[in-house]
Amino acid sequence: MTADSWLAETRTSYDTVAADYAELLRTLLDQTPHEREYLAAFAGLVRDGGPVADVGCGSGRITAHLHSLGLDAFGVDLSPGMVEVARRDHPGLRFEVGSMTELDLPDASVAGLVAWYSLIHVPDDQVGPVLAHFRRVLRPGGPLLLGFHVGDQTQHKTQGYGGHPMNVYVHRRQPARVAAWLDDAGFTVGSQLTLTSAESTLGAMLLAHRRP
């Protein structure tokens, strides 16, 4: 895929599956205690009650969970269909359409940032620029939490979430590689966990901080 087409295909794919995605994943966090622990650890690192961005928020389930932990969380997603569902399911929270490749947030404007299994469709050559956006919008010392699939392969996903057609590539990555990208982008990795759960057959969570 070209630089533009992967974004367009990802947007269209998630517009198509948005309603079923929300329904199928609605209670997933109830089945993933380790993921909840990491989200709670992230919440404990956010300072001063500042806003927290859930980038690639999908149907808003992680945004809502962060809100339940006391954070001023809002969501950003590439898919207007997903944002519509998120607003419907979580009417008291803020959701915006936007791309992590051109993150439309002011410099140093968020106290924390989560990208929960949302980097998985970003090609390797775009991960560095995306992480640079994350660093730009985070306050110095602010925490970043990433969730992603672990592996060395890329899968072409042609359907999902109720059998709807999709056209996206799912990139699996080793934690050491992601940690190296983070270091290059100006982050210090604090902790990481690799596990099998209802969220992923082999997934990882990685907590980092923006260096000054």
C-alpha positions in Angstrom: 0.0 0.0 0.0 1.1 3.6 -0.6 1.5 6.1 2.2 -2.0 7.5 1.5 -3.9 4.3 0.7 -3.2 2.5 3.9 -4.8 5.3 5.9 -7.8 5.4 3.5 -8.3 1.6 3.7 -7.9 1.6 7.4 -10.5 4.3 7.8 -13.0 2.6 5.4 -12.4 -0.8 7.1 -13.2 0.4 10.6 -16.1 2.5 9.4 -17.5 -0.8 8.0 -17.1 -2.8 11.2 -17.7 -0.1 13.8 -21.0 -1.3 15.2 -20.1 -4.9 15.5 -16.6 -4.1 16.8 -18.1 -2.1 19.6 -20.5 -4.9 20.5 -17.9 -7.7 20.3 -15.3 -5.9 22.4 -17.7 -4.3 24.9 -16.8 -6.5 27.8 -13.3 -7.5 26.8 -11.6 -5.6 29.6 -13.6 -7.7 32.1 -11.6 -10.7 30.8 -8.1 -9.1 31.0 -6.9 -8.4 34.5 -3.3 -7.8 33.6 -4.3 -5.2 31.0 -6.4 -3.5 33.7 -3.4 -3.5 36.0 -1.3 -1.7 33.4 -4.0 0.8 32.7 -4.3 1.5 36.4 -0.5 1.8 36.6 -0.6 4.3 33.8 -3.4 6.3 35.5 -1.3 6.5 38.6 1.6 8.1 36.6 -0.6 11.0 35.2 0.2 14.2 37.0 -1.9 17.2 37.8 -5.2 15.9 36.5 -4.4 17.0 33.0 -6.0 15.7 29.8 -5.2 12.2 28.6 -5.4 11.2 24.9 -6.5 7.7 23.8 -5.2 7.8 20.3 -6.8 5.2 18.0 -9.6 5.0 20.5 -12.0 2.9 18.3 -15.4 2.5 20.0 -14.1 4.3 23.2 -13.9 1.4 25.6 -10.4 2.3 26.8 -11.2 6.0 27.0 -14.2 5.2 29.2 -12.1 2.9 31.4 -9.5 5.6 31.8 -12.3 8.0 32.8 -13.5 5.5 35.4 -10.0 5.6 36.8 -10.4 9.3 37.4 -8.6 10.6 34.3 -9.8 13.5 32.1 -9.6 11.2 29.1 -10.7 11.9 25.5 -10.4 9.8 22.3 -9.1 10.4 18.8 -9.7 7.9 16.0 -9.2 7.8 12.2 -12.6 6.3 11.6 -15.7 8.6 11.7 -17.8 5.5 12.1 -15.9 4.5 15.2 -16.1 8.0 16.6 -19.9 8.0 16.0 -20.2 4.8 17.9 -18.0 6.0 20.7 -20.1 9.2 21.1 -23.2 7.1 21.2 -22.0 4.6 23.8 -20.2 7.2 26.0 -22.1 10.4 25.6 -20.4 12.2 28.5 -16.9 11.9 26.9 -15.1 13.7 24.1 -14.2 12.0 20.9 -12.7 13.5 17.8 -11.9 12.3 14.3 -8.1 12.5 13.6 -5.0 10.7 12.5 -2.0 9.8 14.6 0.1 10.5 11.5 -1.0 14.2 11.8 -2.0 14.5 15.4 -4.0 17.7 15.7 -3.2 18.6 19.3 -1.1 21.4 20.6 2.5 20.9 21.8 2.8 19.6 25.4 -1.0 19.7 25.8 -1.7 16.2 27.3 -0.6 14.8 30.6 -0.6 11.2 29.3 -1.2 9.2 26.1 -2.5 5.7 25.3 -2.2 3.9 22.0 -4.0 0.7 22.7 -3.5 -1.8 19.8 -3.7 1.2 17.4 -0.2 1.2 16.1 -0.7 -2.2 14.7 -1.8 -0.9 11.3 1.0 1.7 11.0 3.7 0.7 8.5 7.3 0.5 9.9 8.4 3.6 8.1 5.6 5.7 9.7 6.1 4.5 13.3 8.9 7.0 14.0 6.9 10.0 12.8 3.9 8.9 14.8 6.0 8.5 17.9 7.4 12.0 17.3 3.8 13.3 17.3 3.2 11.5 20.6 6.3 13.1 22.1 5.3 16.5 20.8 1.9 16.5 22.3 2.9 15.0 25.7 4.1 17.1 28.5 7.7 16.5 29.6 7.7 13.4 31.9 4.3 12.4 30.7 3.5 8.7 30.5 2.9 6.8 27.3 1.2 3.4 27.3 1.3 1.2 24.2 -0.4 -2.1 23.6 0.4 -4.2 20.5 0.6 -7.7 19.0 3.9 -9.5 19.4 5.7 -11.3 16.5 7.6 -10.8 13.3 4.9 -11.2 10.7 2.5 -8.9 8.9 -1.0 -10.3 8.2 -3.3 -9.0 5.5 -6.8 -8.9 7.2 -9.6 -9.1 4.7 -12.5 -9.6 7.1 -13.3 -9.3 10.8 -15.7 -8.3 13.6 -18.8 -10.0 12.4 -17.4 -11.1 9.0 -17.5 -7.7 7.4 -14.9 -7.0 4.6 -11.7 -5.3 5.7 -8.5 -4.3 3.9 -5.9 -3.7 6.5 -2.4 -5.0 7.4 -1.8 -6.1 11.0 1.9 -5.6 11.9 3.2 -7.8 14.8 6.4 -6.5 16.4 8.9 -7.6 19.1 8.9 -5.5 22.3 12.7 -4.8 21.9 12.1 -3.3 18.5 9.3 -1.1 19.8 11.4 0.0 22.8 14.2 1.0 20.4 11.8 3.1 18.3 10.7 4.8 21.5 14.2 5.5 22.6 15.0 7.1 19.3 11.8 9.2 19.6 12.8 10.6 23.0 11.1 8.2 25.4 12.5 6.2 28.3 10.9 2.8 28.7 9.9 2.0 32.3 8.3 -1.4 32.2 6.8 -4.0 29.8 4.8 -7.2 29.9 4.2 -9.8 27.2 1.3 -12.1 27.7 -1.5 -14.2 26.2 -5.0 -13.0 27.0 -8.4 -12.4 25.5 -6.9 -9.2 24.0 -4.3 -10.9 21.9 -2.9 -14.4 21.3 0.5 -12.9 22.1 0.4 -9.2 23.1 2.6 -6.7 24.9 2.1 -3.6 27.0 4.9 -1.1 27.3 5.0 1.9 29.6 7.3 4.8 28.8 7.9 8.4 29.7 8.6 11.4 27.5 12.1 12.6 28.2 12.5 16.4 28.7 
